[in-house]
Amino acid sequence: MKTLILTGSPRKKGHTAQLTEYLAARLQGEVEILSLDHRTDITPCRDCRYCFTHSACCLEDPMQEIYQKLDGADRIVFAAPVYFYNIPGSMKAVLDRLQVYWAAVVRGDKPAMNKKGGMILVGGAPESPRQFAGAIQTFQYMLEDLGAVCAGTVTMGGSDKAGLSDRPDIQKALEELARKLNA
């Protein structure tokens, strides 16, 4: 089993990284954590619609490597801090290039839902019911277009006041997500 964890945090040792590493340590098989932060080498989607008639993107850049990693993964996890109710811009720019997977659905090449997926979302503000809704919806659609059934979502609000070591409830939620992804 191969797991690809795509992270969008600019803080290499921040709360998102801590939760990601905690989950990764509990996953079976090969695990790769790929940071999407500061990927200025990836051209933004131009909505040229090439992928509407082709099973690829016309832009030749390092995104091609990410496509290969996504295609080769059995499990895909998105991990991101939430800024103003959604994912960081650098991660969103990369996700926009996943248009090729959505276009496949439009072309009638809907992927088999044979992968598992998950989400880790961290917010500094005190936890609230709507805090993660925008990011969850974005990642849910992405997982579906990638042929992944979401095994679970772990959210941690209030990270400005407490981290993973202070949150046994979040540790337990990450362990449960790992169990579901490993099943």
PyMOL commands that set and color helices and strands:
alter all, ss='L'
color gray80, all
select helices_A, chain A and resi 15-24+50-52+63-72+89-96+99-106+133-145+164-166+168-182
alter helices_A, ss='H'
color red, helices_A
select strands_A, chain A and resi 2-7+30-35+75-81+115-122+148-156
alter strands_A, ss='S'
color yellow, strands_A
deselect
rebuild
show_as cartoon
